[in-house]
C-alpha cells in the first residue's frame, strides 16, 4: 500500500487542493459521506504524505510572497540561505526523518550519513623474465642462446647496474640450472632487450580510506521544498504552519475512499481480515494494521 500511495501522491495533491478550495455548502455535502468513526487526525497520521504536501505548498507560497515583499532577497541571498539550509545537518536531520515533512525515516538517515570505507591496494611490481635471449659470439658467427624461467640475474658487486651472469635452464626438460657468465663472447641480446618478460607483483600494502557519508542528492533536492528563503530557523517555521486537517479529511471523501486508502487503524479483531485486492474504484472500506498492511473492514 505504501508503494501504491507513492504513485497516487500526484493525484492526491490535486484532490487535496480541490478540498481546500471547496465552498461551505460543498464541504457540508462531503462530510455526510464520512464513515461514522472517521477521525481526521488519525487519517493524517496514516497518510503523513498529505500533511507533507500541504506543508510544501505553504512554503512555496510563503517564499513567493517573501520575494515580492523583500527586495533584499536577491538571487545571491537566496542561494546563501539554501546553502545554510543544507549545511545545518541537525535541522536537516529532523526534517529528513519526520513523517510529516521529509518522511524518509531515521534508519535511512543513518544509512545515508554512515562513513564509507573503501579498500585501497597499492602494489609494487617488477618485470620478471620468462625467457632471456643471449648471443654466443664465435668469430663472425653468432648463436642464439635461450634460458627459460625461472631466471636469475647476478649483478656486479661493485656496480649494481652491470649484470655479470645469468642463471636459468636451457630448456623446460632440463634438471640442472645453467650459469652463463657474460663476457665479450656471450652478451645479452640487443643490450637491454633481454627477452620475454611478465609483470610480477613484489608486494602490496592495503589500507582503508574512510570518507564521510553524505545525504542523497535527490533527497536533498526534495528537502529544499521545506526551506523558507527568509530564515535559517526553518524547523521552527515549519512547526508553526497551520495544518488544515479538514481539507486532509475531505481528501478521503473525494479521493482516498474510492482508491482504497485506509481511514483508520485496524481493531484487534480485524488484524486477520483479508488484504486489499480491489482496484479503483473500490467498493469496500479499509483499515491499516500495525505493519501498514491494508485490510478490509467487514
PENORLIN-V218583 format. One line per field, one symbol per residue. ss: DSSP state (~ for helix, > for strand, _ for the rest). psi: psi as a letter, one per 40 degrees, with the letter a starting at -180 (. if undefined). Layout:
ss->???
psi->???
//
This chain:
ss->_~~~~~~~~~~~~~~~~~~~___~~~~~~~~________~~~~~~~_~~~~~~~~~~~~~~~~~~~~~~_____~~~~~~~~~~~~~_~~~~~~~~~________~~~~~~~~__>>>>>>>>>>>>>>>>>>>>>>>__>>>>>>>>>>>>>>>_______>>>>>>>________>>>>____>>>______>>>>>>>>>>>>>>>>>_____~~~~~~~~~~_______~~~~~~_____~~~~~~~~~~~~_______>>__~~~____>__________>>>_____>>>__
psi->dddddddeddddddddddddeiiddddddddeeiidfhhdddddddgedddddddddddddddddddddheegidddddddddddddgdddddddddhdebdedidddddddehihhhhhhhihiihhhdhhhihhhgbeiihhhhhihihhhhihdegeehhdihhiidideidihihhhiadehihhfcegeahiihihdiihhihhhiiiihhddddddddeehheeiegddddddehhhgdddddddddedddeefhheiiiideeeeiiiheiihhieiiiihadeehhiih.
//
